[in-house]
Amino acid sequence: MEQAFRDVHGFGIDEYTNDTDKIVQVEQRREADYRQGQQVAARLERQVHGHS
């Protein structure tokens, strides 16, 4: 899990937990990824139901 976190974010969990700026950075990225996923899901939902 540590390596996966490091691969995605460029730093380890220990650095993350001790640095407020890194926490904010990770959470902003997570929020952006979530919003993007919601948009993709909505777009697919519209396509499935035949709406543009």
N, C-alpha and C positions, 0 to 999 in steps of 0.2 A: 504494500500500500504506500509506503514511503517513496519508493521509486516511481510509482505511477503519479503520485502527487508532484514529485520533483520534475518528472517529464512534462507534465501539463503546465505547471506554474513556474518552473525554473528555479525553485528553491524548495527546501525541505519543510516538513511539518514543524520541526523544532524552530526554524526561523520564522515560520508563519505565526506560531503561537506567541512569539516574543516581540513581534513588530506590528504595531497598529496599522502602519501604512500598508504592509503586506496583507493584513486581514481585510482591509478596505478594498484593496486591489482584487483579491480573490473573490470577495463577495460581489463586487461590481461585475466581474467577468461572469460569475454564476448567474446573476440577474439578467445580463445581456443574453446569455445562452438560453435561459429559460424563456425570455420574451421571443427570441428567434424560433425556438421550438414551438411555442404557441402559435406563431404566425404560420409556420409550415403546416401544423396540424389543421389550422383553420382553412388554409388554402386547399389542402387535400380533402377536407370535409366538403368544401364547396364543389370541388371537382367530382367527387363521388355522387353528390346529389344534383349535379348538372347545372349549377349556378356559376356565373362568371365572376 
